[in-house]
């Protein structure tokens, strides 16, 4: 009798509720109307809107601890009539459950404490070197060290944005704002909004903001059709200006990365001044102000404008290493057009991501991004566990005939530049997407 009174919702009916003001999702065979929750969702509105009208079990499992399940009941409206689970998803969910039983999501190791101590030490050395020394080479070294400080702040802020690296949510929030807004001038609120969209829609050309860099870069000739960005809510025009820049993008890639941080400054300010919802906007703005107080003051202690310009250029240039690292994991992997699909989570994350093969003593340099496949599959997992689970993930990919790419740092750079070069050559002659003239191709082999 209870069974007869159950309300069943078909996949076809579920798909109809995929608008910002009408959001239904399915989790573990149950359907939830989360329309009213969209504006309050801690991860922002985009993950829910982008996955609306679908089964989102794998994404939910990846991003939420077991304690989050109890909050779903208030949104329950019926059972998913034709709910199915693929073999890949079954194995993936088993892994999440196994890692949870082993306590991996709670055990954070001592890496965080070490990282914070290193941040304090590097910052102190920079201040002392600039204020107390008159030696040009000391100032140059401090500029480079400032760049490395910002990189390490980025890794700590990234971890704090994905899970509590500190003992409480309040202290964790402080670390987010401190390492992001105060130390690097980048809004942690902007980063979380951008980064969550990237994780959910990994390598979707029109939904993933981490691939939307027109007019400077494109990774696929699909951008030549002037796609509409569902993140920025605007058309990404591939016009004459974009075509010119893209035609030489494999040459401009590294120089642009040296000053890519300027774009992050701009994006942070634009979000904080927009009408979009930003949790604790006052904290965010205060943190940005603090950065733009201490950094110019520090630079002002240098003896002349030549050294001041040198300090800014070198500190920004060194952080270009991190911006290159951001691109290596995705630029040369599988891309697609369209919204993310909730029931192929494991497949999309492995196809759109690659690891960087490196020895353990270089883990500090990559900050966890060398295990990008593992991070995308288990975003709540502290980075100290990635190396030990890598063989498990690799074996699961092999079992289901999915790619597992882990080139060296050098090889990943070659692959990325190769992807940019291929798109550049196609952009130079848009009427011939793939150059067929062998003489023309030979002449342009090196750029």
JOLIN-V731442 format. One record per residue. N is the residue number from 1. RES is the residue in one letter. PHI is phi in whole degrees, -180 to 180 (none if undefined). OMEGA is omega in whole degrees, 0 to 359 (NA if undefined). Layout:
n={N & N}
res={RES & RES}
phi={PHI & PHI}
omega={OMEGA & OMEGA}
This chain:
n={1 & 2 & 3 & 4 & 5 & 6 & 7 & 8 & 9 & 10 & 11 & 12 & 13 & 14 & 15 & 16 & 17 & 18 & 19 & 20 & 21 & 22 & 23 & 24 & 25 & 26 & 27 & 28 & 29 & 30 & 31 & 32 & 33 & 34 & 35 & 36 & 37 & 38 & 39 & 40 & 41 & 42 & 43 & 44 & 45 & 46 & 47 & 48 & 49 & 50 & 51 & 52 & 53 & 54 & 55 & 56 & 57 & 58 & 59 & 60 & 61 & 62 & 63 & 64 & 65 & 66 & 67 & 68 & 69 & 70 & 71 & 72 & 73 & 74 & 75 & 76 & 77 & 78 & 79 & 80 & 81 & 82 & 83 & 84 & 85 & 86 & 87 & 88 & 89 & 90 & 91 & 92 & 93 & 94 & 95 & 96 & 97 & 98 & 99 & 100 & 101 & 102 & 103 & 104 & 105 & 106 & 107 & 108 & 109 & 110 & 111 & 112 & 113 & 114 & 115 & 116 & 117 & 118 & 119 & 120 & 121 & 122 & 123 & 124 & 125 & 126 & 127 & 128 & 129 & 130 & 131 & 132 & 133 & 134 & 135 & 136 & 137 & 138 & 139 & 140 & 141 & 142 & 143 & 144 & 145 & 146 & 147 & 148 & 149 & 150 & 151 & 152 & 153 & 154 & 155 & 156 & 157 & 158 & 159 & 160 & 161 & 162 & 163 & 164 & 165 & 166 & 167 & 168 & 169 & 170 & 171 & 172 & 173 & 174 & 175 & 176 & 177 & 178 & 179 & 180 & 181 & 182 & 183 & 184 & 185 & 186 & 187 & 188 & 189 & 190 & 191 & 192 & 193 & 194 & 195 & 196 & 197 & 198 & 199 & 200 & 201 & 202 & 203 & 204 & 205 & 206 & 207 & 208 & 209 & 210 & 211 & 212 & 213 & 214 & 215 & 216 & 217 & 218 & 219 & 220 & 221 & 222 & 223 & 224 & 225 & 226 & 227 & 228 & 229 & 230 & 231 & 232 & 233 & 234 & 235 & 236 & 237 & 238 & 239 & 240 & 241 & 242 & 243 & 244 & 245 & 246 & 247 & 248 & 249 & 250 & 251 & 252 & 253 & 254 & 255 & 256 & 257 & 258 & 259 & 260 & 261 & 262 & 263 & 264 & 265 & 266 & 267 & 268 & 269 & 270 & 271 & 272 & 273 & 274 & 275 & 276 & 277 & 278 & 279 & 280 & 281 & 282 & 283 & 284 & 285 & 286 & 287 & 288 & 289 & 290 & 291 & 292 & 293 & 294 & 295 & 296 & 297 & 298 & 299 & 300 & 301 & 302 & 303 & 304 & 305 & 306 & 307 & 308 & 309 & 310 & 311 & 312 & 313 & 314 & 315 & 316 & 317 & 318 & 319 & 320 & 321 & 322 & 323 & 324 & 325 & 326 & 327 & 328 & 329 & 330 & 331 & 332 & 333 & 334 & 335 & 336 & 337 & 338 & 339 & 340 & 341 & 342 & 343 & 344 & 345 & 346 & 347 & 348 & 349 & 350 & 351 & 352 & 353 & 354 & 355 & 356 & 357 & 358 & 359 & 360 & 361 & 362 & 363 & 364 & 365 & 366 & 367 & 368 & 369 & 370 & 371 & 372 & 373 & 374 & 375 & 376 & 377 & 378 & 379 & 380 & 381 & 382 & 383 & 384 & 385 & 386 & 387 & 388 & 389 & 390 & 391 & 392 & 393 & 394 & 395 & 396 & 397 & 398 & 399 & 400 & 401 & 402 & 403 & 404 & 405 & 406 & 407 & 408 & 409 & 410 & 411 & 412 & 413 & 414 & 415 & 416 & 417 & 418 & 419 & 420 & 421 & 422 & 423 & 424 & 425 & 426 & 427 & 428 & 429 & 430 & 431 & 432 & 433 & 434 & 435 & 436 & 437 & 438 & 439 & 440 & 441 & 442 & 443 & 444 & 445 & 446 & 447}
res={X & X & X & X & X & X & X & X & X & X & X & X & X & X & X & X & X & X & X & X & X & X & X & X & X & X & X & X & X & X & X & X & X & X & X & X & X & X & X & X & X & X & X & X & X & X & X & X & X & X & X & X & X & X & X & X & X & X & X & X & X & X & X & X & X & X & X & X & X & X & X & X & X & X & X & X & X & X & X & X & X & X & X & X & X & X & X & X & X & X & X & X & X & X & X & X & X & X & X & X & X & X & X & X & X & X & X & X & X & X & X & X & X & X & X & X & X & X & X & X & X & X & X & X & X & X & X & X & X & X & X & X & X & X & X & X & X & X & X & X & X & X & X & X & X & X & X & X & X & X & X & X & X & X & X & X & X & X & X & X & X & X & X & X & X & X & X & X & X & X & X & X & X & X & X & X & X & X & X & X & X & X & X & X & X & X & X & X & X & X & X & X & X & X & X & X & X & X & X & X & X & X & X & X & X & X & X & X & X & X & X & X & X & X & X & X & X & X & X & X & X & X & X & X & X & X & X & X & X & X & X & X & X & X & X & X & X & X & X & X & X & X & X & X & X & X & X & X & X & X & X & X & X & X & X & X & X & X & X & X & X & X & X & X & X & X & X & X & X & X & X & X & X & X & X & X & X & X & X & X & X & X & X & X & X & X & X & X & X & X & X & X & X & X & X & X & X & X & X & X & X & X & X & X & X & X & X & X & X & X & X & X & X & X & X & X & X & X & X & X & X & X & X & X & X & X & X & X & X & X & X & X & X & X & X & X & X & X & X & X & X & X & X & X & X & X & X & X & X & X & X & X & X & X & X & X & X & X & X & X & X & X & X & X & X & X & X & X & X & X & X & X & X & X & X & X & X & X & X & X & X & X & X & X & X & X & X & X & X & X & X & X & X & X & X & X & X & X & X & X & X & X & X & X & X & X & X & X & X & X & X & X & X & X & X & X & X & X & X & X & X & X & X & X & X & X & X & X & X & X & X & X & X & X & X & X & X & X & X & X & X & X & X & X & X & X & X}
phi={none & -62 & -61 & -68 & -83 & -67 & -95 & -111 & -120 & -77 & -61 & -62 & -68 & -58 & -64 & -71 & -104 & -130 & -109 & -55 & -104 & -157 & -116 & -112 & -139 & -116 & -134 & 53 & 84 & -119 & -105 & -128 & -95 & -106 & -54 & -73 & -91 & -53 & -70 & -106 & -61 & -58 & -87 & 90 & -81 & -63 & -57 & -70 & -67 & -68 & -108 & -61 & 80 & -136 & -79 & -120 & -55 & -63 & -65 & -65 & -62 & -66 & -100 & -122 & -73 & -58 & -68 & -76 & -61 & -67 & -84 & -77 & -55 & -69 & -104 & -67 & -129 & 165 & -102 & -76 & -59 & -112 & -66 & -133 & -126 & -74 & -63 & -64 & -65 & -60 & -67 & -64 & -67 & -64 & -64 & -60 & -65 & -66 & -65 & -67 & -63 & -77 & 78 & -62 & -74 & -100 & -82 & -106 & 69 & -106 & -64 & -65 & -61 & -63 & -64 & -65 & -62 & -68 & -63 & -62 & -64 & -63 & -64 & -65 & -64 & -61 & -63 & -63 & -64 & -75 & -78 & -97 & -105 & -112 & -82 & -58 & -70 & -65 & -64 & -63 & -63 & -67 & -63 & -64 & -65 & -62 & -62 & -67 & -61 & -63 & -62 & -67 & -62 & -61 & -66 & -66 & -63 & -60 & -65 & -65 & -76 & -95 & -159 & -74 & -83 & -109 & -75 & -142 & -64 & -65 & -69 & -64 & -62 & -60 & -66 & -61 & -69 & -66 & -74 & -88 & -67 & -72 & -90 & -119 & 77 & -113 & -67 & -67 & -66 & -63 & -60 & -64 & -63 & -66 & -71 & -64 & -62 & -63 & -64 & -68 & -113 & -51 & 69 & -82 & -63 & -104 & -117 & -95 & -65 & -73 & -112 & -104 & -125 & -64 & -95 & -83 & -138 & -139 & -109 & -152 & -69 & -64 & -69 & -65 & -87 & 55 & -65 & -97 & -77 & -82 & -89 & -87 & 57 & -155 & -78 & -92 & -71 & -99 & -103 & -62 & -66 & -61 & -62 & -62 & -64 & -64 & -61 & -123 & -64 & -73 & -92 & -88 & -53 & -68 & -59 & -65 & -61 & -64 & -124 & -64 & -62 & -60 & -64 & -67 & -59 & -64 & -63 & -63 & -65 & -61 & -68 & -67 & -96 & -85 & -94 & -71 & -72 & -128 & -57 & 52 & -56 & -60 & -60 & -61 & -65 & -60 & -62 & -64 & -61 & -59 & -61 & -77 & -96 & -72 & -68 & -61 & -63 & -61 & -63 & -66 & -74 & -71 & -70 & -153 & -68 & -62 & -71 & -66 & -65 & -61 & -62 & -64 & -64 & -70 & -63 & -68 & -61 & -64 & -68 & -59 & -57 & -67 & -68 & -65 & -59 & -59 & -83 & -59 & -74 & -136 & -59 & -103 & -105 & -63 & -125 & -152 & -112 & 124 & -71 & -67 & -111 & -72 & -104 & -131 & -55 & -62 & -64 & -66 & -68 & -77 & -74 & -97 & -141 & -137 & -89 & -115 & -77 & -150 & -70 & -62 & -72 & -101 & -60 & -61 & -71 & -93 & 63 & 103 & -70 & -69 & -115 & -68 & -62 & -62 & -65 & -69 & -76 & -132 & -64 & -89 & -83 & -58 & -64 & -65 & -100 & -60 & -64 & -77 & -92 & -54 & -62 & -67 & -65 & -62 & -66 & -67 & -63 & -65 & -59 & -102 & 57 & -110 & -70 & -137 & -104 & -142 & -75 & -73 & -59 & -64 & -63 & -64 & -63 & -62 & -64 & -66 & -64 & -63 & -63 & -65 & -67 & -60 & -67 & -64 & -64 & -70 & -68 & -67 & -137 & -68 & -79 & -128 & -50 & -119 & -54 & -111 & -81 & -63 & -66 & -60 & -65 & -64 & -63 & -97 & -56 & -106 & 120}
omega={178 & 180 & 182 & 182 & 179 & 175 & 180 & 181 & 182 & 177 & 179 & 178 & 180 & 183 & 181 & 185 & 185 & 180 & 180 & 180 & 180 & 189 & 172 & 176 & 177 & 178 & 177 & 175 & 177 & 183 & 182 & 173 & 185 & 182 & 182 & 184 & 185 & 185 & 182 & 183 & 183 & 179 & 181 & 184 & 187 & 179 & 180 & 181 & 182 & 181 & 183 & 178 & 184 & 167 & 185 & 186 & 183 & 179 & 179 & 179 & 182 & 189 & 187 & 174 & 181 & 182 & 183 & 184 & 185 & 181 & 184 & 188 & 184 & 180 & 185 & 179 & 180 & 181 & 180 & 189 & 184 & 179 & 179 & 178 & 179 & 179 & 179 & 181 & 178 & 180 & 180 & 181 & 176 & 179 & 178 & 180 & 181 & 180 & 178 & 179 & 180 & 178 & 183 & 184 & 180 & 182 & 186 & 179 & 182 & 183 & 182 & 180 & 178 & 181 & 181 & 178 & 180 & 178 & 180 & 181 & 181 & 180 & 180 & 180 & 179 & 181 & 182 & 182 & 181 & 186 & 189 & 183 & 176 & 184 & 181 & 185 & 174 & 179 & 178 & 178 & 179 & 178 & 178 & 180 & 177 & 177 & 179 & 176 & 179 & 178 & 181 & 174 & 179 & 180 & 180 & 178 & 177 & 180 & 181 & 179 & 182 & 181 & 181 & 177 & 180 & 187 & 180 & 180 & 181 & 179 & 178 & 177 & 178 & 180 & 177 & 182 & 182 & 183 & 181 & 186 & 188 & 186 & 184 & 179 & 182 & 182 & 177 & 176 & 176 & 183 & 182 & 179 & 180 & 187 & 177 & 177 & 179 & 182 & 184 & 184 & 186 & 175 & 168 & 186 & 181 & 180 & 183 & 182 & 182 & 176 & 186 & 185 & 174 & 14 & 187 & 186 & 166 & 181 & 182 & 178 & 176 & 177 & 180 & 179 & 180 & 180 & 175 & 179 & 178 & 176 & 181 & 179 & 177 & 179 & 177 & 188 & 173 & 183 & 183 & 180 & 179 & 181 & 179 & 181 & 181 & 181 & 181 & 188 & 179 & 175 & 185 & 187 & 184 & 176 & 180 & 180 & 179 & 181 & 179 & 181 & 179 & 178 & 179 & 175 & 183 & 180 & 179 & 181 & 181 & 179 & 184 & 179 & 182 & 177 & 177 & 181 & 177 & 179 & 179 & 182 & 181 & 177 & 182 & 182 & 179 & 180 & 179 & 179 & 179 & 179 & 184 & 170 & 187 & 184 & 177 & 179 & 179 & 180 & 182 & 179 & 178 & 192 & 183 & 183 & 177 & 180 & 179 & 177 & 177 & 183 & 180 & 183 & 182 & 180 & 176 & 182 & 180 & 179 & 174 & 177 & 181 & 180 & 173 & 179 & 179 & 185 & 185 & 185 & 187 & 188 & 186 & 181 & 184 & 176 & 179 & 177 & 179 & 181 & 176 & 179 & 186 & 186 & 172 & 184 & 183 & 182 & 183 & 182 & 181 & 180 & 185 & 186 & 172 & 175 & 171 & 181 & 180 & 177 & 184 & 182 & 177 & 182 & 180 & 184 & 185 & 174 & 180 & 182 & 177 & 176 & 187 & 178 & 180 & 181 & 180 & 179 & 183 & 186 & 179 & 186 & 177 & 187 & 181 & 182 & 187 & 183 & 182 & 180 & 182 & 179 & 179 & 179 & 180 & 179 & 180 & 177 & 179 & 180 & 184 & 176 & 178 & 183 & 171 & 187 & 178 & 177 & 174 & 179 & 179 & 181 & 179 & 176 & 179 & 180 & 181 & 179 & 178 & 177 & 179 & 181 & 179 & 179 & 180 & 180 & 178 & 180 & 181 & 177 & 187 & 178 & 177 & 185 & 176 & 184 & 181 & 179 & 187 & 179 & 179 & 180 & 180 & 180 & 184 & 183 & 183 & 171 & NA}
